[in-house]
């Protein structure tokens, strides 16, 4: 098993984001959903439905 420290992991992630041209701390990569369960798909669909009919926006941005 390979072991690394959190500092090493953070450095690797920062380097990888720079290679990909990503910046900022608020970046969350889109999830393709290839391994998403049926229950999670149903939940996300229900949240999207609520968001469509609601006058108040949800507190997150869906990326599906």
C-alpha positions in Angstrom: 0.0 0.0 0.0 1.3 3.5 -0.9 1.1 6.1 1.9 1.4 9.8 1.4 0.8 12.8 3.7 -2.1 15.2 3.3 0.5 17.9 2.3 1.8 15.6 -0.5 -1.8 14.9 -1.6 -2.6 18.6 -1.6 0.6 19.4 -3.6 -0.3 16.7 -6.1 -3.9 18.0 -6.5 -2.7 21.6 -7.0 -0.2 20.4 -9.7 -2.9 18.4 -11.4 -5.4 21.3 -11.4 -2.7 23.5 -12.9 -2.0 21.0 -15.6 -5.7 20.9 -16.5 -6.0 24.7 -16.5 -8.4 24.7 -13.5 -8.2 27.4 -10.9 -9.8 28.6 -7.7 -11.0 26.7 -4.6 -14.7 26.6 -5.7 -14.0 24.3 -8.7 -15.9 21.0 -8.5 -15.4 18.7 -11.5 -18.6 17.5 -13.2 -19.6 14.0 -12.3 -20.4 11.8 -15.3 -22.6 9.6 -13.2 -21.3 6.3 -14.7 -21.4 4.6 -11.2 -24.4 6.5 -9.9 -27.1 4.3 -8.2 -30.7 4.3 -9.2 -31.6 5.8 -5.8 -29.2 8.7 -6.3 -30.5 9.3 -9.9 -34.0 9.5 -8.5 -32.9 11.9 -5.7 -31.2 14.2 -8.2 -34.2 14.1 -10.5 -36.5 15.0 -7.6 -34.2 17.9 -6.6 -34.2 19.2 -10.2 -38.0 19.0 -10.3 -38.3 20.9 -7.1 -35.9 23.5 -8.4 -37.9 23.9 -11.6 -41.2 24.7 -9.7 -39.7 26.6 -6.8 -39.4 30.4 -6.6 -36.3 30.0 -4.5 -33.2 28.5 -6.0 -31.5 25.5 -4.5 -28.2 26.1 -2.6 -26.2 24.1 -5.1 -25.7 23.9 -8.8 -26.4 20.5 -10.3 -23.9 19.2 -12.8 -25.6 16.1 -14.3 
